[in-house]
Each structure stands twice: as C-alpha cells, then as structure tokens.
Amino acid sequence: MVVDFTKNRAPSSPITLCSFRFLGSIITQDLKWELNISSTTKKAQQRLFFLRQLKNFNLPKTMTVLFYTAIIESILCSSITVWYAAATAKDKGRLQRVIRSAERLIGCNLPSLQDLFASRSLKRGKKIGADPSHPRQNLFVPLPSGRRLRSIGTK
C-alpha cells in the first residue's frame, strides 16, 4: 500500500516483499510458516544452552521447569494460535524435538506442542467469549447447558 499526497503523481513501481516481521512473527509472501518456525526453533535451541548450564549447577527440578516455562516455552508459543494449524508435520516435529531435548535435560515430562496449542487456543477463545466488545464475540455463544459452545453455521 502506497500513500502519496503529492500533486504530481508519478507512476509508482510495484513493491514486492518476500517476507516481513509483524509482531514477532515472520510472514512470507506465500503465507507459509517455515521461515517463522525455523527462527523460533533456532531461538529455542539457543535457550537450551542455558538450561544445560542450570542442570550442571544442580538446580532443583522445579526451578529448571520454571526456567523452561518462562524462557523456552514462551518462545515456542509465541503466536502459536496463528501458525500451528498451517505448519507442516516436519516443522512441528522440529519444534517437538526441542521440547523432548528439554524433557531429557530436566528429567520430567513436559506438555507437547499440540497440548500447548490446545491450551492456548482454549484460553484465547475464553478470553474472546468473555469480552463483549470483541468483534468476534458472537462466535463463542454457549449452548443452554453451558458446557459446550454453539457450532458456527456454515454453507
């Protein structure tokens, strides 16, 4: 989008973008998430170094889990509700490998990538449903039982 307020308008040449970063996510021209996931994987693997250092210092398991949650899991889950459904199995596997490495370092089970996506999506849906000023709040209407949400009518 080009905004030009000059009186003499010269023809503008088309602008093409291969990829750009928006709110921390890399969006490519073909709307594939491989570049974003590669960047996320690289960041998470770099943070695993610090988790290894904490293990060498014999930190308690609860502290290493807190470190993992705050530093590594937060990177893995950045905008996961946006890219997870469109990610390839290969990309999801690369991210899951980071989680498995952290599990081996810490010595306990950690939530899988799919579990993280499910919990974040549910949390986001509840937030939208509770906010009457949200433009898509009408999509989160509970059934009379109150236990499930009404299905969206489609054709």
RAQUIUR-V785546 format. One record per helix or strand of 2 or more residues. SS is the DSSP state (2 for helix, 1 for strand). FROM is the first residue (numbers start at 1). LEN is the number of residues. Records with the same first field share a line. If there is no record, write none. Layout:
SS = FROM-LEN + FROM-LEN
This chain:
1 = 19-4 + 25-4
2 = 34-23 + 61-16 + 80-7 + 89-18 + 113-18 + 137-3
